Each structure stands twice: as C-alpha cells, then as structure tokens.
Amino acid sequence: MLSPSLEDYLEEIYRFTANRHVVRVTDISHKLGVSLPSVTKAMGKLRTGGYITYQKYGMIDLTDKGRQMGCYLVERNTLLQDFLRTLCANCDVAAEAEAMEHYLSQATIVSIRRFMVFIQENPDVYRRFLEYVPAVRQS
C-alpha cells in the first residue's frame, strides 16, 4: 500500500512518461516543489515496492506494476475532478480532488464512477440538477 506522498510521486512519474519525457529526480522535485533528497528517498521506496527502476543520478522508468498503478492514480484524479465539476463545486477543483483522492476508499471511488456514468447516460436528470443548483444558491 502506497502512502499519499508516494502516490503523488508515482502519479507525476506516470504523467511525465505518458508525455514521453525522460524522467529525472530534478523533474519530480520541480513539479512537486520538494527537495532533491526527498525525491531520492521516495524513489528508493518506489523501487523497493517494484513500481520503478532507478539508478542514483539516472533516469526513472516505470515497471509494469508502476505503469498500472500510475494509470489508476491519474484516472482517479481525473474522475474526482470531473465529479466536482459535475456537482458545480465552487472550489479549486484540482486542489480539492488532490485532497480527496488519498482518503476515499476503493468502494467510494467505484460509487463515484457509477454515479458519473449514470449522469452521462441520463442527461435529462443532469439538466434538472443544473436548474436546481442556481435556485439553491439564491436562497
């Protein structure tokens, strides 16, 4: 089981590799705003967990396990951002999804995904919700 911090590292590594970028410790450090020693320590933990291959001062590559988990983490984050937008949440959607993603159970993520599919398949229900939201905000 990955800690929220390690999930963040793995998610960013996946994002970098998905864009065909070479990933180095400095890239992750800049993106997440953390020190190089913190990234190096996290890379050691991810390597031990079988998520990445990494040589000190070298490139970071995802293993199949890392790619699979990274994909899941990115999809989870996207789902939560879409969910918040669908709810017309008046917040910093990216920050809110980031705060939520590490603390929701797998069962809750599955339920949110099911809800989002329902909304997509029932635009009339969603239209009624959108009509309801301004009325609630005005009262």
N, CA, C and O atoms as CSV, one atom per row, in Angstrom:
chain,resi,resn,atom,element,x,y,z
A,1,MET,N,N,0.848,-1.187,0.000
A,1,MET,CA,C,0.000,0.000,0.000
A,1,MET,C,C,0.889,1.244,0.000
A,1,MET,O,O,1.791,1.378,0.827
A,2,LEU,N,N,0.625,2.134,-0.924
A,2,LEU,CA,C,1.406,3.367,-1.020
A,2,LEU,C,C,0.842,4.449,-0.122
A,2,LEU,O,O,-0.372,4.566,0.044
A,3,SER,N,N,1.729,5.234,0.451
A,3,SER,CA,C,1.302,6.395,1.226
A,3,SER,C,C,0.799,7.464,0.255
A,3,SER,O,O,1.106,7.406,-0.935
A,4,PRO,N,N,0.029,8.438,0.748
A,4,PRO,CA,C,-0.413,9.529,-0.138
A,4,PRO,C,C,0.760,10.222,-0.834
A,4,PRO,O,O,0.670,10.574,-2.011
A,5,SER,N,N,1.841,10.413,-0.112
A,5,SER,CA,C,3.014,11.064,-0.691
A,5,SER,C,C,3.607,10.242,-1.826
A,5,SER,O,O,3.926,10.786,-2.883
A,6,LEU,N,N,3.757,8.940,-1.620
A,6,LEU,CA,C,4.301,8.085,-2.680
A,6,LEU,C,C,3.354,8.001,-3.863
A,6,LEU,O,O,3.800,7.902,-5.006
A,7,GLU,N,N,2.054,8.039,-3.605
A,7,GLU,CA,C,1.088,8.081,-4.705
A,7,GLU,C,C,1.310,9.324,-5.551
A,7,GLU,O,O,1.261,9.258,-6.779
A,8,ASP,N,N,1.556,10.462,-4.901
A,8,ASP,CA,C,1.799,11.701,-5.647
A,8,ASP,C,C,3.041,11.583,-6.529
A,8,ASP,O,O,3.031,12.000,-7.687
A,9,TYR,N,N,4.103,11.014,-5.973
A,9,TYR,CA,C,5.320,10.825,-6.765
A,9,TYR,C,C,5.045,9.925,-7.966
A,9,TYR,O,O,5.419,10.251,-9.093
A,10,LEU,N,N,4.397,8.804,-7.724
A,10,LEU,CA,C,4.138,7.851,-8.797
A,10,LEU,C,C,3.224,8.448,-9.868
A,10,LEU,O,O,3.425,8.229,-11.063
A,11,GLU,N,N,2.226,9.200,-9.428
A,11,GLU,CA,C,1.311,9.850,-10.374
A,11,GLU,C,C,2.073,10.807,-11.285
A,11,GLU,O,O,1.831,10.837,-12.491
A,12,GLU,N,N,2.986,11.586,-10.720
A,12,GLU,CA,C,3.749,12.541,-11.534
A,12,GLU,C,C,4.724,11.828,-12.459
A,12,GLU,O,O,4.911,12.258,-13.597
A,13,ILE,N,N,5.347,10.758,-12.003
A,13,ILE,CA,C,6.230,9.980,-12.872
A,13,ILE,C,C,5.427,9.450,-14.056
A,13,ILE,O,O,5.878,9.504,-15.200
A,14,TYR,N,N,4.239,8.940,-13.769
A,14,TYR,CA,C,3.384,8.422,-14.843
A,14,TYR,C,C,3.036,9.532,-15.831
A,14,TYR,O,O,3.093,9.323,-17.043
A,15,ARG,N,N,2.679,10.704,-15.324
A,15,ARG,CA,C,2.339,11.825,-16.211
A,15,ARG,C,C,3.523,12.191,-17.111
A,15,ARG,O,O,3.352,12.419,-18.308
A,16,PHE,N,N,4.721,12.247,-16.529
A,16,PHE,CA,C,5.911,12.552,-17.327
A,16,PHE,C,C,6.131,11.496,-18.405
A,16,PHE,O,O,6.372,11.837,-19.563
A,17,THR,N,N,6.051,10.220,-18.036
A,17,THR,CA,C,6.319,9.165,-19.016
A,17,THR,C,C,5.218,9.077,-20.059
A,17,THR,O,O,5.483,8.694,-21.199
A,18,ALA,N,N,3.991,9.420,-19.697
A,18,ALA,CA,C,2.889,9.399,-20.664
A,18,ALA,C,C,3.119,10.422,-21.770
A,18,ALA,O,O,2.651,10.253,-22.896
A,19,ASN,N,N,3.841,11.478,-21.436
A,19,ASN,CA,C,4.168,12.510,-22.425
A,19,ASN,C,C,5.507,12.249,-23.092
A,19,ASN,O,O,6.058,13.115,-23.771
A,20,ARG,N,N,6.027,11.037,-22.889
A,20,ARG,CA,C,7.287,10.583,-23.477
A,20,ARG,C,C,8.479,11.420,-23.050
A,20,ARG,O,O,9.451,11.546,-23.795
A,21,HIS,N,N,8.413,11.981,-21.880
A,21,HIS,CA,C,9.551,12.714,-21.338
A,21,HIS,C,C,10.453,11.769,-20.564
A,21,HIS,O,O,9.991,10.822,-19.927
A,22,VAL,N,N,11.729,12.041,-20.631
A,22,VAL,CA,C,12.668,11.351,-19.766
A,22,VAL,C,C,12.431,11.909,-18.373
A,22,VAL,O,O,12.288,13.120,-18.206
A,23,VAL,N,N,12.388,11.046,-17.381
A,23,VAL,CA,C,12.096,11.493,-16.019
A,23,VAL,C,C,13.352,11.391,-15.178
A,23,VAL,O,O,14.009,10.351,-15.126
A,24,ARG,N,N,13.669,12.493,-14.521
A,24,ARG,CA,C,14.799,12.550,-13.603
A,24,ARG,C,C,14.308,13.087,-12.257
A,24,ARG,O,O,13.227,13.666,-12.158
A,25,VAL,N,N,15.106,12.887,-11.255
A,25,VAL,CA,C,14.768,13.344,-9.904
A,25,VAL,C,C,14.482,14.844,-9.899
A,25,VAL,O,O,13.565,15.301,-9.217
A,26,THR,N,N,15.264,15.607,-10.658
A,26,THR,CA,C,15.060,17.061,-10.687
A,26,THR,C,C,13.689,17.427,-11.256
A,26,THR,O,O,13.069,18.390,-10.806
A,27,ASP,N,N,13.212,16.665,-12.243
A,27,ASP,CA,C,11.885,16.937,-12.821
A,27,ASP,C,C,10.802,16.801,-11.752
A,27,ASP,O,O,9.918,17.648,-11.629
A,28,ILE,N,N,10.892,15.719,-10.986
A,28,ILE,CA,C,9.892,15.460,-9.944
A,28,ILE,C,C,10.002,16.508,-8.848
A,28,ILE,O,O,8.990,16.991,-8.340
A,29,SER,N,N,11.230,16.858,-8.485
A,29,SER,CA,C,11.460,17.875,-7.455
A,29,SER,C,C,10.809,19.203,-7.837
A,29,SER,O,O,10.125,19.827,-7.025
A,30,HIS,N,N,11.029,19.625,-9.074
A,30,HIS,CA,C,10.444,20.893,-9.541
A,30,HIS,C,C,8.922,20.827,-9.597
A,30,HIS,O,O,8.237,21.751,-9.159
A,31,LYS,N,N,8.403,19.740,-10.132
A,31,LYS,CA,C,6.949,19.606,-10.306
A,31,LYS,C,C,6.210,19.588,-8.978
A,31,LYS,O,O,5.172,20.234,-8.836
A,32,LEU,N,N,6.741,18.850,-7.997
A,32,LEU,CA,C,6.060,18.716,-6.710
A,32,LEU,C,C,6.525,19.743,-5.678
A,32,LEU,O,O,5.938,19.850,-4.601
A,33,GLY,N,N,7.571,20.495,-6.001
A,33,GLY,CA,C,8.067,21.513,-5.080
A,33,GLY,C,C,8.676,20.918,-3.818
A,33,GLY,O,O,8.471,21.431,-2.718
A,34,VAL,N,N,9.422,19.836,-3.984
A,34,VAL,CA,C,10.070,19.178,-2.847
A,34,VAL,C,C,11.572,19.108,-3.098
A,34,VAL,O,O,12.032,19.287,-4.226
A,35,SER,N,N,12.322,18.849,-2.051
A,35,SER,CA,C,13.777,18.809,-2.164
A,35,SER,C,C,14.249,17.564,-2.912
A,35,SER,O,O,13.551,16.552,-2.973
A,36,LEU,N,N,15.439,17.666,-3.473
A,36,LEU,CA,C,16.026,16.522,-4.171
A,36,LEU,C,C,16.219,15.324,-3.239
A,36,LEU,O,O,15.937,14.198,-3.648
A,37,PRO,N,N,16.690,15.520,-1.999
A,37,PRO,CA,C,16.816,14.367,-1.103
A,37,PRO,C,C,15.469,13.693,-0.813
A,37,PRO,O,O,15.411,12.472,-0.668
A,38,SER,N,N,14.399,14.469,-0.727
A,38,SER,CA,C,13.072,13.882,-0.508
A,38,SER,C,C,12.664,13.013,-1.689
A,38,SER,O,O,12.116,11.926,-1.504
A,39,VAL,N,N,12.927,13.487,-2.897
A,39,VAL,CA,C,12.595,12.708,-4.089
A,39,VAL,C,C,13.442,11.436,-4.131
A,39,VAL,O,O,12.927,10.354,-4.414
A,40,THR,N,N,14.722,11.566,-3.853
A,40,THR,CA,C,15.613,10.406,-3.868
A,40,THR,C,C,15.147,9.346,-2.877
A,40,THR,O,O,15.147,8.157,-3.194
A,41,LYS,N,N,14.754,9.765,-1.694
A,41,LYS,CA,C,14.253,8.831,-0.683
A,41,LYS,C,C,12.975,8.142,-1.182
A,41,LYS,O,O,12.820,6.930,-1.030
A,42,ALA,N,N,12.070,8.914,-1.773
A,42,ALA,CA,C,10.822,8.349,-2.292
A,42,ALA,C,C,11.107,7.375,-3.438
A,42,ALA,O,O,10.448,6.342,-3.550
A,43,MET,N,N,12.085,7.699,-4.287
A,43,MET,CA,C,12.409,6.814,-5.403
A,43,MET,C,C,12.909,5.469,-4.873
A,43,MET,O,O,12.610,4.420,-5.444
A,44,GLY,N,N,13.665,5.509,-3.788
A,44,GLY,CA,C,14.123,4.267,-3.170
A,44,GLY,C,C,12.954,3.415,-2.711
A,44,GLY,O,O,12.963,2.198,-2.896
A,45,LYS,N,N,11.954,4.036,-2.118
A,45,LYS,CA,C,10.771,3.302,-1.645
A,45,LYS,C,C,9.962,2.754,-2.820
A,45,LYS,O,O,9.478,1.624,-2.768
A,46,LEU,N,N,9.815,3.554,-3.876
A,46,LEU,CA,C,9.075,3.084,-5.051
A,46,LEU,C,C,9.820,1.959,-5.760
A,46,LEU,O,O,9.199,1.030,-6.275
A,47,ARG,N,N,11.144,2.040,-5.788
A,47,ARG,CA,C,11.941,0.969,-6.380
A,47,ARG,C,C,11.796,-0.313,-5.562
A,47,ARG,O,O,11.610,-1.394,-6.122
A,48,THR,N,N,11.882,-0.191,-4.239
A,48,THR,CA,C,11.725,-1.345,-3.354
A,48,THR,C,C,10.344,-1.976,-3.524
A,48,THR,O,O,10.207,-3.197,-3.449
A,49,GLY,N,N,9.330,-1.159,-3.748
A,49,GLY,CA,C,7.966,-1.659,-3.950
A,49,GLY,C,C,7.722,-2.251,-5.329
A,49,GLY,O,O,6.656,-2.808,-5.591
A,50,GLY,N,N,8.713,-2.128,-6.211
A,50,GLY,CA,C,8.584,-2.700,-7.546
A,50,GLY,C,C,7.845,-1.813,-8.535
A,50,GLY,O,O,7.383,-2.298,-9.567
A,51,TYR,N,N,7.723,-0.508,-8.237
A,51,TYR,CA,C,6.980,0.403,-9.107
A,51,TYR,C,C,7.857,1.076,-10.168
A,51,TYR,O,O,7.377,1.459,-11.235
A,52,ILE,N,N,9.152,1.211,-9.856
A,52,ILE,CA,C,10.061,1.897,-10.774
A,52,ILE,C,C,11.404,1.179,-10.824
A,52,ILE,O,O,11.738,0.371,-9.957
A,53,THR,N,N,12.155,1.500,-11.863
A,53,THR,CA,C,13.578,1.192,-11.892
A,53,THR,C,C,14.277,2.540,-11.831
A,53,THR,O,O,13.848,3.506,-12.462
A,54,TYR,N,N,15.352,2.590,-11.068
A,54,TYR,CA,C,16.015,3.871,-10.844
A,54,TYR,C,C,17.433,3.626,-10.363
A,54,TYR,O,O,17.668,2.864,-9.425
A,55,GLN,N,N,18.356,4.277,-11.013
A,55,GLN,CA,C,19.744,4.273,-10.578
A,55,GLN,C,C,20.067,5.684,-10.116
A,55,GLN,O,O,19.669,6.653,-10.762
A,56,LYS,N,N,20.781,5.812,-9.011
A,56,LYS,CA,C,21.129,7.135,-8.489
A,56,LYS,C,C,21.742,7.979,-9.611
A,56,LYS,O,O,22.626,7.522,-10.335
A,57,TYR,N,N,21.260,9.208,-9.739
A,57,TYR,CA,C,21.648,10.165,-10.780
A,57,TYR,C,C,21.222,9.724,-12.179
A,57,TYR,O,O,21.694,10.280,-13.171
A,58,GLY,N,N,20.351,8.747,-12.267
A,58,GLY,CA,C,19.911,8.265,-13.569
A,58,GLY,C,C,18.460,8.574,-13.838
A,58,GLY,O,O,17.809,9.320,-13.106
A,59,MET,N,N,17.971,7.983,-14.904
A,59,MET,CA,C,16.583,8.162,-15.295
A,59,MET,C,C,15.678,7.248,-14.471
A,59,MET,O,O,16.102,6.216,-13.952
A,60,ILE,N,N,14.437,7.660,-14.374
A,60,ILE,CA,C,13.420,6.889,-13.655
A,60,ILE,C,C,12.508,6.262,-14.709
A,60,ILE,O,O,11.996,6.952,-15.590
A,61,ASP,N,N,12.314,4.958,-14.608
A,61,ASP,CA,C,11.407,4.256,-15.517
A,61,ASP,C,C,10.369,3.509,-14.694
A,61,ASP,O,O,10.655,3.024,-13.599
A,62,LEU,N,N,9.172,3.425,-15.232
A,62,LEU,CA,C,8.109,2.666,-14.570
A,62,LEU,C,C,8.207,1.192,-14.927
A,62,LEU,O,O,8.513,0.845,-16.067
A,63,THR,N,N,7.952,0.336,-13.970
A,63,THR,CA,C,7.777,-1.088,-14.243
A,63,THR,C,C,6.332,-1.270,-14.711
A,63,THR,O,O,5.555,-0.315,-14.708
A,64,ASP,N,N,5.977,-2.464,-15.102
A,64,ASP,CA,C,4.576,-2.720,-15.468
A,64,ASP,C,C,3.656,-2.423,-14.286
A,64,ASP,O,O,2.589,-1.833,-14.456
A,65,LYS,N,N,4.072,-2.832,-13.096
A,65,LYS,CA,C,3.293,-2.568,-11.883
A,65,LYS,C,C,3.143,-1.062,-11.657
A,65,LYS,O,O,2.065,-0.585,-11.301
A,66,GLY,N,N,4.231,-0.319,-11.866
A,66,GLY,CA,C,4.195,1.134,-11.702
A,66,GLY,C,C,3.325,1.823,-12.729
A,66,GLY,O,O,2.612,2.777,-12.419
A,67,ARG,N,N,3.390,1.328,-13.966
A,67,ARG,CA,C,2.563,1.898,-15.033
A,67,ARG,C,C,1.087,1.663,-14.749
A,67,ARG,O,O,0.259,2.554,-14.939
A,68,GLN,N,N,0.767,0.470,-14.299
A,68,GLN,CA,C,-0.627,0.141,-13.982
A,68,GLN,C,C,-1.148,1.007,-12.839
A,68,GLN,O,O,-2.248,1.553,-12.925
A,69,MET,N,N,-0.365,1.136,-11.772
A,69,MET,CA,C,-0.783,1.953,-10.637
A,69,MET,C,C,-0.816,3.431,-11.008
A,69,MET,O,O,-1.730,4.148,-10.601
A,70,GLY,N,N,0.162,3.892,-11.769
A,70,GLY,CA,C,0.186,5.293,-12.201
A,70,GLY,C,C,-1.034,5.637,-13.028
A,70,GLY,O,O,-1.630,6.700,-12.854
A,71,CYS,N,N,-1.406,4.743,-13.929
A,71,CYS,CA,C,-2.603,4.943,-14.745
A,71,CYS,C,C,-3.831,5.055,-13.857
A,71,CYS,O,O,-4.658,5.947,-14.044
A,72,TYR,N,N,-3.951,4.150,-12.889
A,72,TYR,CA,C,-5.080,4.191,-11.964
A,72,TYR,C,C,-5.106,5.522,-11.204
A,72,TYR,O,O,-6.169,6.124,-11.054
A,73,LEU,N,N,-3.956,5.984,-10.729
A,73,LEU,CA,C,-3.900,7.225,-9.950
A,73,LEU,C,C,-4.327,8.430,-10.786
A,73,LEU,O,O,-5.049,9.301,-10.300
A,74,VAL,N,N,-3.885,8.481,-12.031
A,74,VAL,CA,C,-4.275,9.585,-12.919
A,74,VAL,C,C,-5.768,9.516,-13.227
A,74,VAL,O,O,-6.458,10.535,-13.216
A,75,GLU,N,N,-6.264,8.303,-13.504
A,75,GLU,CA,C,-7.698,8.158,-13.776
A,75,GLU,C,C,-8.534,8.532,-12.558
A,75,GLU,O,O,-9.584,9.158,-12.701
A,76,ARG,N,N,-8.084,8.157,-11.367
A,76,ARG,CA,C,-8.811,8.508,-10.143
A,76,ARG,C,C,-8.872,10.023,-9.970
A,76,ARG,O,O,-9.922,10.574,-9.641
A,77,ASN,N,N,-7.750,10.686,-10.191
A,77,ASN,CA,C,-7.712,12.140,-10.061
A,77,ASN,C,C,-8.627,12.802,-11.078
A,77,ASN,O,O,-9.346,13.743,-10.743
A,78,THR,N,N,-8.607,12.323,-12.309
A,78,THR,CA,C,-9.469,12.866,-13.362
A,78,THR,C,C,-10.936,12.652,-13.018
A,78,THR,O,O,-11.753,13.557,-13.182
A,79,LEU,N,N,-11.271,11.455,-12.541
A,79,LEU,CA,C,-12.648,11.149,-12.142
A,79,LEU,C,C,-13.121,12.118,-11.066
A,79,LEU,O,O,-14.227,12.650,-11.151
A,80,LEU,N,N,-12.293,12.346,-10.060
A,80,LEU,CA,C,-12.703,13.234,-8.967
A,80,LEU,C,C,-12.843,14.680,-9.431
A,80,LEU,O,O,-13.743,15.389,-8.982
A,81,GLN,N,N,-11.970,15.117,-10.317
A,81,GLN,CA,C,-12.118,16.473,-10.861
A,81,GLN,C,C,-13.400,16.588,-11.677
A,81,GLN,O,O,-14.126,17.574,-11.556
A,82,ASP,N,N,-13.680,15.593,-12.502
A,82,ASP,CA,C,-14.920,15.593,-13.282
A,82,ASP,C,C,-16.145,15.582,-12.361
A,82,ASP,O,O,-17.124,16.286,-12.609
A,83,PHE,N,N,-16.079,14.785,-11.309
A,83,PHE,CA,C,-17.161,14.693,-10.327
A,83,PHE,C,C,-17.428,16.050,-9.688
A,83,PHE,O,O,-18.578,16.476,-9.585
A,84,LEU,N,N,-16.372,16.726,-9.260
A,84,LEU,CA,C,-16.543,18.046,-8.631
A,84,LEU,C,C,-17.113,19.067,-9.609
A,84,LEU,O,O,-17.957,19.883,-9.238
A,85,ARG,N,N,-16.659,19.021,-10.845
A,85,ARG,CA,C,-17.222,19.931,-11.863
A,85,ARG,C,C,-18.691,19.612,-12.115
A,85,ARG,O,O,-19.509,20.519,-12.267
A,86,THR,N,N,-19.021,18.343,-12.158
A,86,THR,CA,C,-20.407,17.920,-12.386
A,86,THR,C,C,-21.303,18.414,-11.256
A,86,THR,O,O,-22.449,18.799,-11.488
A,87,LEU,N,N,-20.776,18.402,-10.034
A,87,LEU,CA,C,-21.533,18.888,-8.882
A,87,LEU,C,C,-21.611,20.409,-8.813
A,87,LEU,O,O,-22.288,20.967,-7.950
A,88,CYS,N,N,-20.907,21.078,-9.737
A,88,CYS,CA,C,-20.820,22.543,-9.736
A,88,CYS,C,C,-20.175,23.036,-8.439
A,88,CYS,O,O,-20.582,24.053,-7.877
A,89,ALA,N,N,-19.168,22.301,-7.978
A,89,ALA,CA,C,-18.468,22.676,-6.746
A,89,ALA,C,C,-17.759,24.002,-6.959
A,89,ALA,O,O,-17.051,24.192,-7.948
A,90,ASN,N,N,-17.954,24.899,-6.038
A,90,ASN,CA,C,-17.346,26.220,-6.098
A,90,ASN,C,C,-16.035,26.173,-5.311
A,90,ASN,O,O,-15.955,26.646,-4.178
A,91,CYS,N,N,-15.009,25.591,-5.941
A,91,CYS,CA,C,-13.728,25.394,-5.262
A,91,CYS,C,C,-12.616,25.302,-6.307
A,91,CYS,O,O,-12.873,25.318,-7.511
A,92,ASP,N,N,-11.399,25.207,-5.832
A,92,ASP,CA,C,-10.258,24.908,-6.693
A,92,ASP,C,C,-10.332,23.403,-6.951
A,92,ASP,O,O,-9.904,22.602,-6.121
A,93,VAL,N,N,-10.871,23.033,-8.091
A,93,VAL,CA,C,-11.184,21.636,-8.389
A,93,VAL,C,C,-9.942,20.750,-8.299
A,93,VAL,O,O,-9.999,19.667,-7.717
A,94,ALA,N,N,-8.834,21.192,-8.861
A,94,ALA,CA,C,-7.619,20.367,-8.832
A,94,ALA,C,C,-7.145,20.139,-7.398
A,94,ALA,O,O,-6.799,19.017,-7.028
A,95,ALA,N,N,-7.128,21.189,-6.601
A,95,ALA,CA,C,-6.677,21.067,-5.206
A,95,ALA,C,C,-7.634,20.207,-4.393
A,95,ALA,O,O,-7.204,19.397,-3.571
A,96,GLU,N,N,-8.912,20.383,-4.620
A,96,GLU,CA,C,-9.915,19.603,-3.875
A,96,GLU,C,C,-9.825,18.116,-4.221
A,96,GLU,O,O,-9.893,17.263,-3.337
A,97,ALA,N,N,-9.671,17.813,-5.510
A,97,ALA,CA,C,-9.534,16.413,-5.928
A,97,ALA,C,C,-8.273,15.810,-5.332
A,97,ALA,O,O,-8.277,14.660,-4.895
A,98,GLU,N,N,-7.204,16.577,-5.313
A,98,GLU,CA,C,-5.952,16.113,-4.711
A,98,GLU,C,C,-6.143,15.800,-3.232
A,98,GLU,O,O,-5.620,14.803,-2.734
A,99,ALA,N,N,-6.880,16.635,-2.539
A,99,ALA,CA,C,-7.128,16.413,-1.114
A,99,ALA,C,C,-7.995,15.176,-0.878
A,99,ALA,O,O,-7.793,14.445,0.091
A,100,MET,N,N,-8.944,14.952,-1.754
A,100,MET,CA,C,-9.882,13.840,-1.600
A,100,MET,C,C,-9.285,12.484,-1.963
A,100,MET,O,O,-9.544,11.483,-1.295
A,101,GLU,N,N,-8.487,12.460,-3.022
A,101,GLU,CA,C,-8.135,11.192,-3.654
A,101,GLU,C,C,-7.434,10.188,-2.748
A,101,GLU,O,O,-7.600,8.981,-2.924
A,102,HIS,N,N,-6.666,10.656,-1.801
A,102,HIS,CA,C,-5.902,9.748,-0.954
A,102,HIS,C,C,-6.720,9.158,0.191
A,102,HIS,O,O,-6.281,8.215,0.848
A,103,TYR,N,N,-7.890,9.706,0.427
A,103,TYR,CA,C,-8.641,9.316,1.620
A,103,TYR,C,C,-9.966,8.638,1.331
A,103,TYR,O,O,-10.665,8.230,2.258
A,104,LEU,N,N,-10.320,8.510,0.070
A,104,LEU,CA,C,-11.552,7.819,-0.287
A,104,LEU,C,C,-11.269,6.339,-0.488
A,104,LEU,O,O,-10.241,5.964,-1.052
A,105,SER,N,N,-12.166,5.520,-0.033
A,105,SER,CA,C,-11.999,4.074,-0.209
A,105,SER,C,C,-12.217,3.696,-1.666
A,105,SER,O,O,-12.796,4.456,-2.442
A,106,GLN,N,N,-11.745,2.515,-2.018
A,106,GLN,CA,C,-11.964,1.989,-3.364
A,106,GLN,C,C,-13.457,1.872,-3.649
A,106,GLN,O,O,-13.902,2.137,-4.766
A,107,ALA,N,N,-14.230,1.475,-2.637
A,107,ALA,CA,C,-15.684,1.347,-2.814
A,107,ALA,C,C,-16.311,2.700,-3.146
A,107,ALA,O,O,-17.225,2.772,-3.967
A,108,THR,N,N,-15.833,3.762,-2.521
A,108,THR,CA,C,-16.363,5.099,-2.800
A,108,THR,C,C,-15.987,5.545,-4.204
A,108,THR,O,O,-16.805,6.146,-4.902
A,109,ILE,N,N,-14.764,5.260,-4.626
A,109,ILE,CA,C,-14.332,5.598,-5.987
A,109,ILE,C,C,-15.215,4.876,-7.000
A,109,ILE,O,O,-15.634,5.469,-7.994
A,110,VAL,N,N,-15.495,3.608,-6.754
A,110,VAL,CA,C,-16.371,2.827,-7.653
A,110,VAL,C,C,-17.766,3.457,-7.689
A,110,VAL,O,O,-18.370,3.556,-8.757
A,111,SER,N,N,-18.275,3.878,-6.544
A,111,SER,CA,C,-19.607,4.505,-6.492
A,111,SER,C,C,-19.629,5.828,-7.248
A,111,SER,O,O,-20.595,6.125,-7.950
A,112,ILE,N,N,-18.572,6.621,-7.110
A,112,ILE,CA,C,-18.496,7.893,-7.840
A,112,ILE,C,C,-18.447,7.617,-9.339
A,112,ILE,O,O,-19.110,8.303,-10.117
A,113,ARG,N,N,-17.674,6.625,-9.748
A,113,ARG,CA,C,-17.597,6.266,-11.172
A,113,ARG,C,C,-18.980,5.842,-11.678
A,113,ARG,O,O,-19.398,6.243,-12.764
A,114,ARG,N,N,-19.679,5.038,-10.892
A,114,ARG,CA,C,-21.025,4.578,-11.265
A,114,ARG,C,C,-21.964,5.785,-11.393
A,114,ARG,O,O,-22.744,5.859,-12.344
A,115,PHE,N,N,-21.897,6.719,-10.454
A,115,PHE,CA,C,-22.723,7.924,-10.492
A,115,PHE,C,C,-22.427,8.736,-11.759
A,115,PHE,O,O,-23.345,9.220,-12.422
A,116,MET,N,N,-21.145,8.879,-12.086
A,116,MET,CA,C,-20.775,9.666,-13.267
A,116,MET,C,C,-21.293,9.014,-14.549
A,116,MET,O,O,-21.738,9.712,-15.460
A,117,VAL,N,N,-21.238,7.698,-14.627
A,117,VAL,CA,C,-21.789,7.002,-15.793
A,117,VAL,C,C,-23.298,7.224,-15.858
A,117,VAL,O,O,-23.843,7.466,-16.935
A,118,PHE,N,N,-23.974,7.143,-14.716
A,118,PHE,CA,C,-25.414,7.384,-14.667
A,118,PHE,C,C,-25.743,8.782,-15.192
A,118,PHE,O,O,-26.658,8.945,-16.000
A,119,ILE,N,N,-25.008,9.774,-14.738
A,119,ILE,CA,C,-25.253,11.157,-15.168
A,119,ILE,C,C,-25.021,11.301,-16.673
A,119,ILE,O,O,-25.786,11.980,-17.357
A,120,GLN,N,N,-23.977,10.670,-17.184
A,120,GLN,CA,C,-23.694,10.740,-18.619
A,120,GLN,C,C,-24.778,10.055,-19.438
A,120,GLN,O,O,-25.092,10.491,-20.546
A,121,GLU,N,N,-25.344,8.993,-18.902
A,121,GLU,CA,C,-26.380,8.255,-19.626
A,121,GLU,C,C,-27.778,8.839,-19.423
A,121,GLU,O,O,-28.731,8.412,-20.074
A,122,ASN,N,N,-27.900,9.806,-18.526
A,122,ASN,CA,C,-29.196,10.416,-18.226
A,122,ASN,C,C,-29.069,11.937,-18.210
A,122,ASN,O,O,-29.178,12.560,-17.154
A,123,PRO,N,N,-28.840,12.533,-19.380
A,123,PRO,CA,C,-28.643,13.981,-19.431
A,123,PRO,C,C,-29.854,14.775,-18.944
A,123,PRO,O,O,-29.702,15.903,-18.473
A,124,ASP,N,N,-31.046,14.204,-19.050
A,124,ASP,CA,C,-32.238,14.899,-18.566
A,124,ASP,C,C,-32.183,15.076,-17.045
A,124,ASP,O,O,-32.583,16.119,-16.527
A,125,VAL,N,N,-31.697,14.077,-16.342
A,125,VAL,CA,C,-31.551,14.176,-14.878
A,125,VAL,C,C,-30.515,15.245,-14.544
A,125,VAL,O,O,-30.720,16.049,-13.636
A,126,TYR,N,N,-29.412,15.253,-15.274
A,126,TYR,CA,C,-28.372,16.248,-15.010
A,126,TYR,C,C,-28.866,17.660,-15.318
A,126,TYR,O,O,-28.551,18.604,-14.593
A,127,ARG,N,N,-29.627,17.800,-16.376
A,127,ARG,CA,C,-30.194,19.106,-16.724
A,127,ARG,C,C,-31.080,19.615,-15.587
A,127,ARG,O,O,-31.049,20.800,-15.256
A,128,ARG,N,N,-31.869,18.718,-14.991
A,128,ARG,CA,C,-32.725,19.100,-13.857
A,128,ARG,C,C,-31.867,19.520,-12.665
A,128,ARG,O,O,-32.211,20.469,-11.960
A,129,PHE,N,N,-30.769,18.831,-12.437
A,129,PHE,CA,C,-29.854,19.204,-11.360
A,129,PHE,C,C,-29.290,20.606,-11.601
A,129,PHE,O,O,-29.239,21.425,-10.683
A,130,LEU,N,N,-28.867,20.879,-12.839
A,130,LEU,CA,C,-28.303,22.192,-13.153
A,130,LEU,C,C,-29.333,23.309,-12.959
A,130,LEU,O,O,-28.976,24.424,-12.579
A,131,GLU,N,N,-30.579,23.016,-13.216
A,131,GLU,CA,C,-31.637,24.002,-12.964
A,131,GLU,C,C,-31.833,24.207,-11.467
A,131,GLU,O,O,-32.161,25.309,-11.028
A,132,TYR,N,N,-31.638,23.183,-10.704
A,132,TYR,CA,C,-31.823,23.205,-9.242
A,132,TYR,C,C,-30.708,23.990,-8.554
A,132,TYR,O,O,-30.969,24.724,-7.601
A,133,VAL,N,N,-29.476,23.844,-9.023
A,133,VAL,CA,C,-28.322,24.447,-8.347
A,133,VAL,C,C,-28.444,25.966,-8.210
A,133,VAL,O,O,-28.234,26.469,-7.107
A,134,PRO,N,N,-28.770,26.730,-9.263
A,134,PRO,CA,C,-28.888,28.184,-9.080
A,134,PRO,C,C,-29.995,28.569,-8.096
A,134,PRO,O,O,-29.855,29.544,-7.358
A,135,ALA,N,N,-31.069,27.826,-8.081
A,135,ALA,CA,C,-32.168,28.109,-7.153
A,135,ALA,C,C,-31.719,27.946,-5.709
A,135,ALA,O,O,-32.098,28.739,-4.847
A,136,VAL,N,N,-30.922,26.935,-5.444
A,136,VAL,CA,C,-30.408,26.690,-4.097
A,136,VAL,C,C,-29.435,27.779,-3.696
A,136,VAL,O,O,-29.457,28.230,-2.551
A,137,ARG,N,N,-28.583,28.213,-4.611
A,137,ARG,CA,C,-27.583,29.254,-4.308
A,137,ARG,C,C,-28.239,30.588,-4.000
A,137,ARG,O,O,-27.700,31.379,-3.227
A,138,GLN,N,N,-29.409,30.852,-4.603
A,138,GLN,CA,C,-30.094,32.126,-4.395
A,138,GLN,C,C,-30.827,32.174,-3.072
A,138,GLN,O,O,-31.076,33.261,-2.551
A,139,SER,N,N,-31.181,31.024,-2.511
A,139,SER,CA,C,-31.967,31.038,-1.268
A,139,SER,C,C,-31.121,31.127,-0.031
A,139,SER,O,O,-31.652,31.147,1.079
